[in-house]
Amino acid sequence: MPTDLLRTWYVSFEVPKKVRKATAQRRSRQSESFPTELDAQRFARQKFEQGYVVTAGTINPCTPRRAIPSTLIRDWLAEMSEPPFVGPASCEDTEEADLP
């Protein structure tokens, strides 16, 4: 299977002018693609913390489609820091309640 089909998320970031001049880069905006949302969030966090303008989303034809504009990147990155889902507690370790 081609590796392009495995990449379902993209992160696009605007390279600041001073960085472009220092590295002789012509393009102001660059994009990277990732296989998972978590990988995309990790990369986006790095760029966001460096002061870049960051956007992200799913690559077509992936569904559900999602686009995260730069104004909502901070909220999207906050989703990553939430604790993982913990299932219901097992009843094996609990004592039975006294019933009347």
DOBAVEX-780176 format. One record per residue: residue number from 1; x, y, z of N, C-alpha, C, O in turn; residue in one letter. Coordinates in nm, 4 decimals. Example, Ala and Ser with C-alpha at 12.3 -4.5 7.8 and 13.67 -1.06 7.14 Angstrom:
DOBAVEX-780176
{1; {1.3190; -0.5690; 0.7800}; {1.2300; -0.4500; 0.7800}; {1.3200; -0.3300; 0.7800}; {1.4236; -0.3319; 0.8465}; "A"};
{2; {1.2850; -0.2250; 0.7080}; {1.3670; -0.1060; 0.7140}; {1.2900; 0.0030; 0.7870}; {1.3409; 0.1138; 0.8039}; "S"};
This chain:
DOBAVEX-780176
{1; {0.0849; -0.1168; 0.0000}; {0.0000; 0.0000; 0.0000}; {0.0901; 0.1240; 0.0000}; {0.1843; 0.1305; 0.0791}; "M"};
{2; {0.0638; 0.2214; -0.0860}; {0.1467; 0.3420; -0.0884}; {0.1389; 0.4159; 0.0446}; {0.0336; 0.4205; 0.1080}; "P"};
{3; {0.2520; 0.4740; 0.0863}; {0.2556; 0.5426; 0.2146}; {0.1685; 0.6670; 0.2163}; {0.1252; 0.7090; 0.3236}; "T"};
{4; {0.1411; 0.7277; 0.1006}; {0.0559; 0.8462; 0.0969}; {-0.0853; 0.8150; 0.1447}; {-0.1516; 0.9019; 0.2013}; "D"};
{5; {-0.1323; 0.6924; 0.1229}; {-0.2668; 0.6559; 0.1647}; {-0.2762; 0.6389; 0.3163}; {-0.3853; 0.6460; 0.3729}; "L"};
{6; {-0.1631; 0.6167; 0.3817}; {-0.1626; 0.5990; 0.5253}; {-0.1612; 0.7318; 0.5998}; {-0.1873; 0.7353; 0.7200}; "L"};
{7; {-0.1316; 0.8386; 0.5315}; {-0.1245; 0.9697; 0.5947}; {-0.2615; 1.0357; 0.5853}; {-0.3097; 1.0665; 0.4763}; "R"};
{8; {-0.3225; 1.0568; 0.6994}; {-0.4590; 1.1072; 0.7007}; {-0.4714; 1.2483; 0.7572}; {-0.5773; 1.3097; 0.7446}; "T"};
{9; {-0.3668; 1.3008; 0.8187}; {-0.3694; 1.4339; 0.8785}; {-0.2597; 1.5213; 0.8186}; {-0.1535; 1.4722; 0.7800}; "W"};
{10; {-0.2869; 1.6510; 0.8115}; {-0.1840; 1.7460; 0.7685}; {-0.1729; 1.8574; 0.8711}; {-0.2680; 1.8874; 0.9433}; "Y"};
{11; {-0.0558; 1.9175; 0.8761}; {-0.0323; 2.0387; 0.9542}; {0.0356; 2.1352; 0.8598}; {0.1371; 2.1032; 0.7979}; "V"};
{12; {-0.0212; 2.2529; 0.8497}; {0.0344; 2.3574; 0.7652}; {0.0793; 2.4707; 0.8569}; {0.0095; 2.5058; 0.9521}; "S"};
{13; {0.1960; 2.5275; 0.8277}; {0.2462; 2.6339; 0.9130}; {0.3121; 2.7410; 0.8288}; {0.3731; 2.7132; 0.7256}; "F"};
{14; {0.2985; 2.8641; 0.8752}; {0.3571; 2.9780; 0.8060}; {0.4939; 3.0054; 0.8666}; {0.5067; 3.0272; 0.9871}; "E"};
{15; {0.5959; 3.0040; 0.7813}; {0.7321; 3.0279; 0.8260}; {0.7513; 3.1792; 0.8408}; {0.7265; 3.2535; 0.7458}; "V"};
{16; {0.7953; 3.2264; 0.9589}; {0.8166; 3.3691; 0.9778}; {0.9194; 3.4258; 0.8797}; {1.0120; 3.3556; 0.8388}; "P"};
{17; {0.9028; 3.5531; 0.8420}; {0.9907; 3.6165; 0.7431}; {1.1363; 3.6119; 0.7832}; {1.2219; 3.5861; 0.6985}; "K"};
{18; {1.1674; 3.6359; 0.9082}; {1.3082; 3.6369; 0.9497}; {1.3730; 3.4990; 0.9339}; {1.4923; 3.4892; 0.9051}; "K"};
{19; {1.2944; 3.3926; 0.9528}; {1.3478; 3.2568; 0.9336}; {1.3680; 3.2299; 0.7848}; {1.4679; 3.1700; 0.7452}; "V"};
{20; {1.2727; 3.2746; 0.7023}; {1.2848; 3.2547; 0.5572}; {1.4090; 3.3233; 0.5036}; {1.4819; 3.2655; 0.4229}; "R"};
{21; {1.4338; 3.4455; 0.5472}; {1.5504; 3.5199; 0.4991}; {1.6797; 3.4526; 0.5426}; {1.7752; 3.4464; 0.4652}; "K"};
{22; {1.6838; 3.4021; 0.6652}; {1.8043; 3.3389; 0.7177}; {1.8366; 3.2081; 0.6454}; {1.9534; 3.1706; 0.6345}; "A"};
{23; {1.7347; 3.1390; 0.5965}; {1.7574; 3.0100; 0.5307}; {1.7362; 3.0157; 0.3800}; {1.7400; 2.9126; 0.3129}; "T"};
{24; {1.7141; 3.1343; 0.3267}; {1.6912; 3.1548; 0.1829}; {1.5709; 3.0746; 0.1325}; {1.5706; 3.0267; 0.0191}; "A"};
{25; {1.4697; 3.0607; 0.2172}; {1.3473; 2.9914; 0.1784}; {1.2569; 3.0863; 0.1027}; {1.2456; 3.2036; 0.1384}; "Q"};
{26; {1.1938; 3.0375; 0.0006}; {1.1031; 3.1197; -0.0782}; {0.9586; 3.1058; -0.0340}; {0.8820; 3.2021; -0.0371}; "R"};
{27; {0.9223; 2.9863; 0.0070}; {0.7818; 2.9622; 0.0428}; {0.7557; 3.0091; 0.1857}; {0.8350; 2.9835; 0.2763}; "R"};
{28; {0.6436; 3.0781; 0.2040}; {0.6091; 3.1236; 0.3383}; {0.5282; 3.0196; 0.4143}; {0.5254; 3.0215; 0.5373}; "S"};
{29; {0.4627; 2.9295; 0.3433}; {0.3792; 2.8277; 0.4073}; {0.4288; 2.6896; 0.3658}; {0.4588; 2.6647; 0.2490}; "R"};
{30; {0.4366; 2.6009; 0.4643}; {0.4780; 2.4634; 0.4391}; {0.3788; 2.3689; 0.5045}; {0.3068; 2.4074; 0.5966}; "Q"};
{31; {0.3751; 2.2456; 0.4568}; {0.2845; 2.1446; 0.5117}; {0.3581; 2.0137; 0.5310}; {0.4519; 1.9811; 0.4582}; "S"};
{32; {0.3136; 1.9401; 0.6301}; {0.3621; 1.8048; 0.6573}; {0.2393; 1.7168; 0.6754}; {0.1350; 1.7645; 0.7201}; "E"};
{33; {0.2506; 1.5894; 0.6413}; {0.1383; 1.4978; 0.6612}; {0.1774; 1.3890; 0.7602}; {0.2950; 1.3560; 0.7757}; "S"};
{34; {0.0747; 1.3332; 0.8277}; {0.0964; 1.2394; 0.9372}; {-0.0065; 1.1274; 0.9336}; {-0.1178; 1.1468; 0.8847}; "F"};
{35; {0.0302; 1.0090; 0.9855}; {-0.0630; 0.8959; 0.9845}; {-0.1724; 0.9059; 1.0905}; {-0.2800; 0.8491; 1.0725}; "P"};
{36; {-0.1470; 0.9778; 1.2019}; {-0.2467; 0.9861; 1.3087}; {-0.2657; 1.1303; 1.3556}; {-0.1807; 1.2167; 1.3342}; "T"};
{37; {-0.3777; 1.1526; 1.4188}; {-0.4052; 1.2854; 1.4742}; {-0.3057; 1.3196; 1.5838}; {-0.2633; 1.4346; 1.5946}; "E"};
{38; {-0.2677; 1.2224; 1.6650}; {-0.1730; 1.2474; 1.7729}; {-0.0378; 1.2930; 1.7179}; {0.0229; 1.3857; 1.7716}; "L"};
{39; {0.0094; 1.2285; 1.6116}; {0.1355; 1.2695; 1.5494}; {0.1254; 1.4126; 1.4968}; {0.2179; 1.4924; 1.5116}; "D"};
{40; {0.0121; 1.4432; 1.4358}; {-0.0093; 1.5783; 1.3829}; {-0.0125; 1.6801; 1.4967}; {0.0433; 1.7891; 1.4838}; "A"};
{41; {-0.0771; 1.6457; 1.6074}; {-0.0835; 1.7375; 1.7207}; {0.0542; 1.7625; 1.7801}; {0.0860; 1.8757; 1.8168}; "Q"};
{42; {0.1354; 1.6597; 1.7899}; {0.2709; 1.6772; 1.8444}; {0.3524; 1.7733; 1.7580}; {0.4197; 1.8626; 1.8096}; "R"};
{43; {0.3458; 1.7543; 1.6276}; {0.4186; 1.8409; 1.5361}; {0.3625; 1.9839; 1.5415}; {0.4382; 2.0809; 1.5453}; "F"};
{44; {0.2303; 1.9956; 1.5416}; {0.1666; 2.1275; 1.5458}; {0.2042; 2.2019; 1.6740}; {0.2256; 2.3231; 1.6715}; "A"};
{45; {0.2122; 2.1302; 1.7848}; {0.2509; 2.1932; 1.9114}; {0.3914; 2.2529; 1.9013}; {0.4152; 2.3644; 1.9476}; "R"};
{46; {0.4831; 2.1792; 1.8415}; {0.6197; 2.2300; 1.8258}; {0.6201; 2.3599; 1.7457}; {0.6829; 2.4580; 1.7857}; "Q"};
{47; {0.5506; 2.3601; 1.6340}; {0.5470; 2.4785; 1.5478}; {0.4743; 2.5940; 1.6165}; {0.5168; 2.7091; 1.6067}; "K"};
{48; {0.3651; 2.5633; 1.6858}; {0.2877; 2.6652; 1.7560}; {0.3737; 2.7311; 1.8645}; {0.3721; 2.8532; 1.8803}; "F"};
{49; {0.4480; 2.6497; 1.9385}; {0.5340; 2.7030; 2.0448}; {0.6508; 2.7838; 1.9893}; {0.7068; 2.8675; 2.0601}; "E"};
{50; {0.6882; 2.7602; 1.8642}; {0.7931; 2.8383; 1.7990}; {0.7385; 2.9693; 1.7424}; {0.8140; 3.0496; 1.6876}; "Q"};
{51; {0.6075; 2.9909; 1.7554}; {0.5470; 3.1144; 1.7110}; {0.4940; 3.1128; 1.5687}; {0.4606; 3.2185; 1.5153}; "G"};
{52; {0.4853; 2.9977; 1.5062}; {0.4338; 2.9879; 1.3700}; {0.2816; 2.9933; 1.3711}; {0.2183; 2.9570; 1.4702}; "Y"};
{53; {0.2237; 3.0383; 1.2616}; {0.0786; 3.0340; 1.2436}; {0.0468; 2.8954; 1.1893}; {0.0919; 2.8595; 1.0805}; "V"};
{54; {-0.0308; 2.8170; 1.2645}; {-0.0524; 2.6755; 1.2351}; {-0.1998; 2.6475; 1.2057}; {-0.2887; 2.6990; 1.2734}; "V"};
{55; {-0.2240; 2.5650; 1.1035}; {-0.3562; 2.5109; 1.0749}; {-0.3396; 2.3598; 1.0571}; {-0.2287; 2.3113; 1.0348}; "T"};
{56; {-0.4499; 2.2861; 1.0672}; {-0.4416; 2.1404; 1.0540}; {-0.5751; 2.0860; 1.0059}; {-0.6754; 2.1572; 1.0009}; "A"};
{57; {-0.5735; 1.9575; 0.9704}; {-0.6980; 1.8932; 0.9296}; {-0.6728; 1.7567; 0.8699}; {-0.5594; 1.7096; 0.8614}; "G"};
{58; {-0.7825; 1.6943; 0.8286}; {-0.7720; 1.5635; 0.7650}; {-0.7526; 1.5824; 0.6147}; {-0.7953; 1.6822; 0.5566}; "T"};
{59; {-0.6882; 1.4855; 0.5548}; {-0.6620; 1.4880; 0.4114}; {-0.7753; 1.4130; 0.3418}; {-0.8112; 1.3026; 0.3828}; "I"};
{60; {-0.8314; 1.4723; 0.2371}; {-0.9371; 1.4054; 0.1603}; {-0.8824; 1.2779; 0.0990}; {-0.7673; 1.2797; 0.0554}; "N"};
{61; {-0.9530; 1.1707; 0.0921}; {-1.0952; 1.1505; 0.1183}; {-1.1245; 1.0980; 0.2578}; {-1.2280; 1.0345; 0.2775}; "P"};
{62; {-1.0387; 1.1215; 0.3543}; {-1.0610; 1.0702; 0.4899}; {-1.1879; 1.1284; 0.5507}; {-1.2182; 1.2466; 0.5344}; "C"};
{63; {-1.2600; 1.0442; 0.6198}; {-1.3794; 1.0895; 0.6891}; {-1.3717; 1.0417; 0.8328}; {-1.3132; 0.9358; 0.8553}; "T"};
{64; {-1.4236; 1.1080; 0.9276}; {-1.4916; 1.2356; 0.9128}; {-1.3900; 1.3455; 0.8817}; {-1.2770; 1.3438; 0.9303}; "P"};
{65; {-1.4330; 1.4396; 0.8003}; {-1.3456; 1.5502; 0.7634}; {-1.3370; 1.6479; 0.8796}; {-1.4349; 1.6744; 0.9494}; "R"};
{66; {-1.2185; 1.6996; 0.8974}; {-1.1986; 1.7952; 1.0052}; {-1.0969; 1.8987; 0.9605}; {-0.9930; 1.8638; 0.9045}; "R"};
{67; {-1.1259; 2.0254; 0.9848}; {-1.0347; 2.1346; 0.9548}; {-1.0215; 2.2198; 1.0800}; {-1.1215; 2.2617; 1.1384}; "A"};
{68; {-0.8985; 2.2449; 1.1208}; {-0.8739; 2.3242; 1.2396}; {-0.8048; 2.4532; 1.1970}; {-0.6867; 2.4519; 1.1624}; "I"};
{69; {-0.8785; 2.5655; 1.1995}; {-0.8175; 2.6930; 1.1613}; {-0.7199; 2.7402; 1.2701}; {-0.7219; 2.6902; 1.3825}; "P"};
{70; {-0.6364; 2.8352; 1.2353}; {-0.5357; 2.8842; 1.3296}; {-0.5984; 2.9406; 1.4572}; {-0.5369; 2.9367; 1.5638}; "S"};
{71; {-0.7201; 2.9928; 1.4464}; {-0.7862; 3.0489; 1.5637}; {-0.8283; 2.9430; 1.6654}; {-0.8534; 2.9754; 1.7815}; "T"};
{72; {-0.8362; 2.8166; 1.6228}; {-0.8779; 2.7080; 1.7128}; {-0.7663; 2.6084; 1.7430}; {-0.7899; 2.5075; 1.8094}; "L"};
{73; {-0.6458; 2.6355; 1.6951}; {-0.5339; 2.5427; 1.7166}; {-0.5081; 2.5212; 1.8651}; {-0.4853; 2.4080; 1.9079}; "I"};
{74; {-0.5114; 2.6277; 1.9438}; {-0.4849; 2.6151; 2.0875}; {-0.5843; 2.5153; 2.1514}; {-0.5441; 2.4327; 2.2333}; "R"};
{75; {-0.7120; 2.5227; 2.1146}; {-0.8127; 2.4300; 2.1681}; {-0.7860; 2.2875; 2.1227}; {-0.7996; 2.1937; 2.2013}; "D"};
{76; {-0.7480; 2.2701; 1.9961}; {-0.7187; 2.1367; 1.9424}; {-0.5990; 2.0758; 2.0139}; {-0.5992; 1.9569; 2.0457}; "W"};
{77; {-0.4974; 2.1567; 2.0390}; {-0.3794; 2.1067; 2.1093}; {-0.4125; 2.0719; 2.2543}; {-0.3519; 1.9814; 2.3117}; "L"};
{78; {-0.5068; 2.1421; 2.3127}; {-0.5478; 2.1125; 2.4501}; {-0.6153; 1.9757; 2.4586}; {-0.6086; 1.9101; 2.5625}; "A"};
{79; {-0.6797; 1.9323; 2.3512}; {-0.7420; 1.7994; 2.3492}; {-0.6380; 1.6910; 2.3732}; {-0.6674; 1.5884; 2.4346}; "E"};
{80; {-0.5162; 1.7137; 2.3247}; {-0.4096; 1.6158; 2.3362}; {-0.3670; 1.5967; 2.4815}; {-0.3253; 1.4873; 2.5194}; "M"};
{81; {-0.3767; 1.7007; 2.5627}; {-0.3283; 1.6915; 2.6993}; {-0.4311; 1.6356; 2.7960}; {-0.4021; 1.6181; 2.9144}; "S"};
{82; {-0.5512; 1.6073; 2.7465}; {-0.6521; 1.5482; 2.8333}; {-0.6123; 1.4058; 2.8692}; {-0.5529; 1.3361; 2.7871}; "E"};
{83; {-0.6440; 1.3616; 2.9903}; {-0.6095; 1.2244; 3.0276}; {-0.6844; 1.1240; 2.9406}; {-0.7955; 1.1523; 2.8958}; "P"};
{84; {-0.6259; 1.0083; 2.9165}; {-0.6939; 0.9079; 2.8341}; {-0.8192; 0.8570; 2.9029}; {-0.8321; 0.8640; 3.0251}; "P"};
{85; {-0.9119; 0.8055; 2.8221}; {-1.0368; 0.7513; 2.8747}; {-1.0066; 0.6314; 2.9633}; {-0.9299; 0.5423; 2.9268}; "F"};
{86; {-1.0679; 0.6315; 3.0785}; {-1.0546; 0.5189; 3.1706}; {-1.1909; 0.4534; 3.1796}; {-1.2908; 0.5194; 3.2081}; "V"};
{87; {-1.1945; 0.3241; 3.1552}; {-1.3205; 0.2510; 3.1566}; {-1.3802; 0.2415; 3.2961}; {-1.3180; 0.2839; 3.3935}; "G"};
{88; {-1.4998; 0.1863; 3.3059}; {-1.5637; 0.1733; 3.4369}; {-1.4819; 0.0832; 3.5284}; {-1.4150; -0.0096; 3.4831}; "P"};
{89; {-1.4884; 0.1115; 3.6549}; {-1.4139; 0.0337; 3.7532}; {-1.4694; -0.1081; 3.7612}; {-1.5880; -0.1320; 3.7386}; "A"};
{90; {-1.3823; -0.1992; 3.7932}; {-1.4226; -0.3375; 3.8086}; {-1.4936; -0.3540; 3.9424}; {-1.4556; -0.2901; 4.0406}; "S"};
{91; {-1.5944; -0.4372; 3.9477}; {-1.6688; -0.4601; 4.0717}; {-1.6033; -0.5669; 4.1581}; {-1.6466; -0.5886; 4.2713}; "C"};
{92; {-1.5016; -0.6334; 4.1085}; {-1.4397; -0.7432; 4.1820}; {-1.3727; -0.6966; 4.3104}; {-1.3702; -0.7703; 4.4090}; "E"};
{93; {-1.3181; -0.5749; 4.3106}; {-1.2442; -0.5262; 4.4266}; {-1.3322; -0.4570; 4.5305}; {-1.2835; -0.4181; 4.6366}; "D"};
{94; {-1.4559; -0.4421; 4.5022}; {-1.5430; -0.3692; 4.5959}; {-1.6166; -0.4674; 4.6844}; {-1.6486; -0.5795; 4.6451}; "T"};
{95; {-1.6420; -0.4209; 4.8052}; {-1.7186; -0.5053; 4.8975}; {-1.8664; -0.4807; 4.8727}; {-1.9061; -0.3719; 4.8310}; "E"};
{96; {-1.9461; -0.5805; 4.8980}; {-2.0895; -0.5666; 4.8777}; {-2.1463; -0.4763; 4.9870}; {-2.1064; -0.4836; 5.1032}; "E"};
{97; {-2.2382; -0.3931; 4.9477}; {-2.3028; -0.3034; 5.0444}; {-2.3987; -0.3853; 5.1314}; {-2.4583; -0.4826; 5.0853}; "A"};
{98; {-2.4122; -0.3451; 5.2557}; {-2.5074; -0.4116; 5.3447}; {-2.6474; -0.3709; 5.3025}; {-2.6787; -0.2521; 5.2953}; "D"};
{99; {-2.7299; -0.4674; 5.2751}; {-2.8675; -0.4396; 5.2362}; {-2.9583; -0.4642; 5.3552}; {-2.9362; -0.5586; 5.4311}; "L"};
{100; {-3.0600; -0.3812; 5.3730}; {-3.1511; -0.4015; 5.4873}; {-3.2378; -0.5236; 5.4722}; {-3.3189; -0.5531; 5.5600}; "P"};
